[in-house]
């Protein structure tokens, strides 16, 4: 093989390697986007759940003495 042909093949192999790495990075980025969307979807209702639990605890704290009074009357 002569030198220009060898250089061309080396450059083509390097270009192919770069293309493969680029595709791998694109796939990884898409995977991260999908995981981010999934986490955002799963955590959307967490604040509302916390508020509901706090309201239930408040109602229980208020109702407990009333129920105790009514049962011991």
C-alpha positions in Angstrom: 0.0 0.0 0.0 1.3 3.4 -0.8 1.4 6.2 1.7 -1.5 8.4 0.4 -3.8 5.4 0.3 -2.8 4.4 3.9 -3.3 7.9 5.2 -6.8 8.0 3.5 -7.8 4.7 5.1 -6.6 5.9 8.5 -8.6 9.1 8.2 -11.7 7.1 7.0 -11.3 4.8 10.0 -11.0 7.7 12.3 -14.0 9.4 10.8 -16.0 6.2 11.3 -14.9 6.0 14.9 -16.0 9.6 15.5 -19.4 8.8 13.8 -19.9 5.8 16.1 -19.0 7.8 19.2 -21.4 10.6 18.1 -24.2 8.1 17.7 -23.4 6.6 21.1 -23.6 10.0 22.7 -26.8 10.8 21.0 -28.4 7.6 22.2 -27.2 8.3 25.7 -28.6 11.8 25.7 -32.0 10.5 24.5 -31.9 7.9 27.3 -31.2 10.6 29.8 -34.1 12.7 28.4 -36.4 9.8 28.7 -35.3 9.1 32.3 -35.7 12.8 33.2 -39.2 12.9 31.8 -40.1 9.7 33.8 -38.8 11.2 37.0 -40.6 14.5 36.4 -43.8 12.6 35.7 -43.5 10.4 38.9 -42.7 13.4 41.1 -45.4 15.7 39.8 -47.9 14.9 42.6 -45.5 14.7 45.5 -46.3 18.2 46.9 -50.0 17.5 46.7 -49.6 14.2 48.5 -47.7 16.0 51.3 -50.5 18.6 51.7 -53.1 15.9 51.8 -51.2 14.0 54.5 -50.8 17.2 56.5 -54.5 18.0 56.2 -55.4 14.4 57.4 -53.1 14.8 60.3 -54.6 18.1 61.2 -58.1 16.7 61.0 -57.1 13.8 63.2 -55.5 16.1 65.7 -58.6 18.2 65.9 -61.1 15.3 65.9 -59.2 13.1 68.4 -60.1 15.0 71.6 -63.7 15.4 70.3 -64.1 11.7 69.7 -62.5 10.9 73.1 -64.9 13.3 74.8 -67.9 11.8 73.0 -66.9 8.2 73.8 -66.2 8.9 77.5 -69.3 11.0 78.1 
